[in-house]
Amino acid sequence: MSEFRIQYRGTLFPIRSGDVTLGRSNYASIVVNNPLASREHALVRPVAGRLQLVDLGGKNGTFLNGKRVEGSVWLDAGDEVKIGTEVLEIVRVSVQDPSALRVPTYPGHREGQLEGETTVFFERSLELAETLLDSCTAEPQRPSMGRTIQEVLRDFLAQVAPNTLPPGDVARIRRITSALASWRLGAPIDDWVHAVDERLPGSQSGYDARPAGSQ
């Protein structure tokens, strides 16, 4: 079984459901930090098992494999979307093979040299979750951003046994989940935060993500 992802600056972003917005705004699903990008520049939309790229009318345009997009076009694995000078690649990965989620540690990395790649991907996953958390400065952003952070951490934890995590990473995860709990996003995320905490080394049995006074 495989699924599409968007690779940008060495990170693989999941495409779950609904529109994935690309742009310079902090509200975008994937923030494209480029002066030529519009705040809401384009979006990637899953449609019946396929992907569609939609240009949102920015003056600098959206380009697919070097050609400017007019309206919407279909995407496939290997396609390159260019916004300003930034390139995002559409990739297809196996959801059953963690090695398919590895990303190059640096340009020119030798084919077949796998040492450290999984660790680098894990590190970038935590960095991505922390970046999303710290960039969310407005309360209206929290529901959408909380779900995105949840997906990033879910992917991370699906690939690593919690009892193998170094203490520093455990502390980073606890900081992220504690922040999500404090955002009061509702029972689904609160229950998930609680479940994550119980899986981590040194879990506090009295942990409760629910608001104080709730039953």
C-alpha positions, 0 to 999 in steps of 0.5 A: 500500500502506498500514498502520496506525499509532498517533499519540501526542503528535505521533509515529507509532508503527508496528504491525508484528506482535504486541501493542502494549501501552499503559500507564504501565510502562516495559515498555509498547510505548507509554508513556502518561505519565499518572497515570490510566493503569495500568501495563498499561492496554490493548493494540492487536492486529493481527488478519487485517489489522484492529486490535483494542483490548483493555482490560486491566481498569484501574480508570479504563477505556479509552475509544474515541471517548468510549465506555468499552470492555468487553473488546475492540472493533475499531479503524479509521482515525480512531478515538481511544483515550483513556487517562486524559487522553491521546488516541491516534489510529489512522491509516492511512499510505501506506508508499510516500509519505513525505509521508504520514508527516508530522505537524503541527509544532504545533496550528493548522498551516495545511493545505498548509503543508509546509515543515519538516514532514518535518524535524520528523518526522525530528527526533522520530524520533531523539528517540523512539529516544533516549528509548527507549534512555535509558529502558531501564535494566533488562537484561530490557527490552533485547531488546524495546526493541532491536527497537522502536528498530531499527524507529524507526531503520529508518523514519527511514533509509528516508526520508532519504539518509544522505549528507544527514544533518548531522554532529550527527544522524550522531553521534546515530545512532552513539550509538544503534547503538553502545548496541544493539551493546553490548547483545549482542542477537544476530546479526540486530540486530548485522548490522543495526547494522553495515549502518547504520554502513556507510551513514553518512558517515565509516563506519569500515571496521573496525567490528564489532558482534560480541562481542569474541572471536567468530568 
